[in-house]
Amino acid sequence: MNISLECTEKVRCREVDLSSSFCRSVYSEIEEVGWEHLVKLDHDLMILSFRILDKKGRAHIMEIELEKAYPRCPPSISADVPYTFNLEWSVNSRLKHVVQQFQEHLEKLQEFWCTLDNIDKSLWVVYPKEPSRATSCREINLGNDCFIMLSINVNDPRSLPECRFMGSDPIVNSLRKKWTRNSKRWVKDKSLVENLDSALETSLPGPPDVHKNEQQVECGICYAQFLPIDEELGAKSGSGTDYTCENTSCSRAFHSVCLRDWLRSITTTRQSFNVLFGNCPYCSDPVAVKISDTRK
């Protein structure tokens, strides 16, 4: 009986030692990546999310799920990208190597995203309303109740896209004939929007003014338009975004409450009187938020 209890106790002690060693290892690897990039960490340290900026300043969230046998077994990766990369892994690999490979993968997708950004900025996109970075399709309003659904080639975004026309038969038939006749003239050196105008022999309508003037309303931290209804939030309960990054190439919107909490989690944040000074989570430009604008 005593022998059995001693064995059980030894097993428990070993599990505690392994758990402590795992925690220290994960914390050390997060430190290598940078705590300022961490946006989520489960209580058991098995699921982590990092916010990574690409060279164009676009923010990407990568979720990493660690296996129980980590680091002997590679982690699972998920992100808002059209396809994931093949992770190169060895027993000596660390989280920083995952982030490095993810950054390399992001660079391969820059031309794809630039092409889609050009479409979203120049044309009247009706679907999806809020496209994710993983989406390669766009439905565009051509006018006269006609639409074209484009599917952009992820690996060759400047090439002739697959398309499908929708609308009244006479107009759609005319558009199909023009597309068939002119698609052979598609030139990769031109932008996709220029090629579309040439292929359809018309100047496609741009976004309506209501879309051009529409400000971003979702918070860049909690991804919600409004804060929850909560007495602890005081006057901020149920309110919308009230802070916008002053960098015009970013202009990301935030709830000051969320931005305050995020800044407080970053070791590089400075405080002067009732103001927190730090950097935008997306473009890294300076931001400042009053502590008095937060939860009561």
Buried (B, 14 or more C-beta within 10 A) or exposed (E): EEEEEEEEEEEEEEEEEEEEEBEEBBEEBBEEBBEBBBBEBEEEBBBBBBBBBBEEBBBBBBBBBBEEEBBEEBBEBEBEBBEBBEBEBEEEBBBBBBBEBBBEBBEEBBBBBBBBEBBBEBBBBBEEEEBEBEBBBBBBBBEEEBBBBBEBBBEEBBEBBEBEBEBEEEBBEBBEEBBEEBBEEBEEEBBBBEBBBBBBEEEBEEBEEEEEEEEBEBBBBBEBEBBEEEEEBEEBBEBBBBBBBEBEEBEBBBBBBBBBBBBBEBEEBEEEEEEBBBBBBBBBBEBBBEBEBBBE
